[in-house]
Structures are given as C-alpha cells and as structure tokens.
Amino acid sequence: MKKILTHQVSVGLQKKVLNKSINIYLMKYMILQVKLEKKILFLRYYEGKTQTEISEEVGISQAQVSRLEKGAICELRKYVSVQVS
C-alpha cells in the first residue's frame, strides 16, 4: 500500500513539473510568435474562449482562427521539440 501511495505522489509530482515546463516553453514561444497568433493562443488556452468567440473579438472568421491556431500549435510543437532535445 505504501509503495502505491509513493508511486502516485511521484507521478503527480512529475505531471506538475511537466506542466510547469510546458507553460514555460509556451510563454517563451509566445514572445516569438506574431501578434495575432499570440492573441489567439492566449484567448483560446488561457481564457478558454471558443474559436467562434475569438473570431468575433478579433474580427476574422472562425475558419481563419482555426487555421491560425493550427499553424501556431504546429510551430509551437517544433519549438518545444528543439528545446527539449
């Protein structure tokens, strides 16, 4: 029983450290990202808004928000993979 609890605490701590690392990489990446993509990522992942809500706020279509978000995430993955390697 003690081993199971220790393992659960260890896994929980690892997840917290990983999430913090990902947030650090995300913030570094967002500094480098263009203004509109930054705003879209911020509204989507920090404020939890939908693509439709974002499109109304920034004045572009939901499809454009989707495309910009997808491109930004793709670039973010490349950036994080280089940083982690």
Secondary structure, DSSP 8 states (H G I E B T S, - for coil): -HHHHHHHHHHHHHHHHHHHHHHHHHHHHHHHS-HHHHHHHHHHHTS---HHHHHHHHTS-HHHHHHHHHHHHHHHHHHHHHHH-
